[in-house]
Amino acid sequence: MARSYSAGSLVALPRLNAISAARLLTELISAAKDEKKLLAPIAAARDALTPAYDTLTIEIGKRISGEGKETPVVRAADAVEDNAFGAFFDWLSSFARLPGERHDEAAQAQAVLDSLFADGLEFLKIRPADEWQEAETRLKLLADAAKGHEKAIVKLGGKPFLDELAVAHKEYGQALGITVVKPVVDSPAIREALSDAIDELRAYVLTVSAHVKKKDAATAEMAARLLAPLIHWRDTPVKTGSSSDAANPAPEPPTTKTSPAPDAP
């Protein structure tokens, strides 16, 4: 079987997720800034860390801000909720168009429209999580017994609309992870950025290690300074007393695997 001498096979890194990798990149870049002079190959490997860090933090920022969360499941649930509110709004609007002097229903429908839809259906066009909260607020107003909206709607024959709104809103909240707690899952873009960052980290470690000369103590000292964040790396500590302390020990410092030197001829 052929031997592998790639950075991935020669450099062992601690377990890293997107956040910890970004933190490690920051520390390594900062450590390198303190060196007054670097060999060209090391400088080039160091410079490659910055764009990897930038890309990774951009994708992490999208996750934090909620960008990119409109998965097919969210979009489908959003469409169902939009349809439910649209149908309900149209139904109320039809009643409201009736002459009020002959139909008490017109005033009842208009009262609900004024209370829930003063701005029409504009709230259905905003960011999904915010839209869900806007819808949640309107449904609470509907259910407010003091206002009597729900009772009036049922009297008008609108219970099917209320039922559809309840089902659509529940599924929308679940799809967004608002009403059901979901584990944080990295997007494909974050996974790709993390993979690229780890590749650059390995290349950097390998380059620095490759320039350590056995008979030149200064090179070993420089490598120790440059790689200090990795050498002393520890994951975020688990809270004291947690049962996972023993199950998740801190990772070992990075190592570079080397093959033994060939025998002299």
Long-range contacts (C-beta under 8 A, 24 or more apart in sequence): 3-259, 7-199, 7-202, 7-203, 7-205, 7-206, 8-199, 8-202, 9-257, 10-202, 10-206, 10-256, 10-257, 10-258, 11-201, 11-202, 11-205, 11-206, 11-209, 11-254, 11-255, 11-256, 11-257, 12-252, 12-254, 12-255, 12-256, 12-257, 13-198, 13-201, 13-202, 13-205, 13-230, 13-254, 14-230, 14-233, 14-235, 14-251, 14-252, 14-253, 14-254, 15-235, 15-251, 16-194, 16-198, 17-186, 17-194, 18-56, 18-59, 18-60, 18-186, 18-190, 18-193, 18-194, 19-60, 20-235, 20-236, 21-56, 21-194, 21-197, 21-198, 21-201, 22-53, 22-56, 22-57, 22-60, 22-197, 24-201, 24-229, 24-230, 24-233, 25-49, 25-52, 25-53, 25-56, 25-197, 25-201, 26-53, 27-229, 28-201, 28-204, 28-226, 28-227, 28-229, 28-230, 29-53, 30-229, 31-225, 31-226, 31-227, 31-228, 31-229, 32-226, 34-225, 35-222, 35-225, 35-226, 39-211, 41-207, 41-210, 41-211, 42-207, 42-208, 42-211, 42-226, 44-207, 45-200, 45-203, 45-204, 45-207, 45-208, 46-204, 48-200, 48-203, 48-204, 49-200, 49-201, 49-204, 52-193, 52-196, 52-197, 52-199, 52-200, 52-201, 53-197, 55-193, 55-196, 55-197, 56-190, 56-193, 56-194, 56-196, 56-197, 58-193, 59-187, 59-189, 59-190, 59-193, 60-190, 62-187, 62-189, 63-184, 63-186, 63-187, 63-190, 66-127, 66-128, 66-129, 68-187, 68-189, 69-128, 69-129, 69-176, 70-128, 71-175, 73-175, 74-128, 74-175, 74-176, 76-175, 77-168, 77-171, 77-172, 77-174, 77-175, 77-176, 78-128, 78-131, 78-172, 78-175, 80-168, 80-171, 80-172, 81-124, 81-131, 81-132, 81-135, 81-168, 81-169, 81-171, 81-172, 82-121, 82-124, 83-168, 84-161, 84-164, 84-165, 84-167, 84-168, 84-169, 85-121, 85-124, 85-135, 85-138, 85-165, 86-121, 86-124, 87-161, 87-164, 88-158, 88-161, 88-164, 88-165, 89-113, 89-117, 89-120, 89-121, 91-158, 91-161, 92-117, 92-158, 95-156, 105-156, 108-152, 108-155, 108-156, 109-156, 111-149, 111-152, 112-142, 112-149, 112-152, 112-153, 115-141, 115-147, 115-149, 116-141, 116-142, 116-149, 128-172, 128-176, 129-176, 129-178, 132-169, 132-172, 132-173, 132-176, 132-178, 135-169, 135-172, 136-169, 136-173, 139-165, 139-166, 139-169, 205-230, 205-254, 205-256, 206-256, 209-256, 227-254, 230-254
